[in-house]
């Protein structure tokens, strides 16, 4: 699939009104779902290769039936989190840095699990002796 910026816009005047995928006359008359049900219910001396090679429609439906679908998860929230020293159970180290905001001294928390931490470099250098990774 092309990126959105490259995709061509469809022109309803040049495209046919019934843009249906092409099918053979024989495949239009065949109900692939019922055939697949019959195949799965019948014992026959065929190899899986022969069954899958019957047609693209039946092969696709058979493959869909054999896929292990992951159940959809609903949103979840953390009900309980325990702190042990400066390390959390669910993550990495929490770094605390003293910061002054509007004349008030507060502790800024840096979560080391995150890839990007935004902090004034002067404040960071004053609070820690660690080098800053600017990559």
ABEGO torsion letter per residue (X at the ends): XBBAAABBBBBAAABBABBBBBBBAAAAABBAAAAAAAAAABBBBBBAAAAAAABAAAAAAAAAAABBBBBBBBBBBBABBBBBEABBAABBBBBBBBBBBGGBBBBBBBBAABABBBBBAAAAAAABABBBBAX
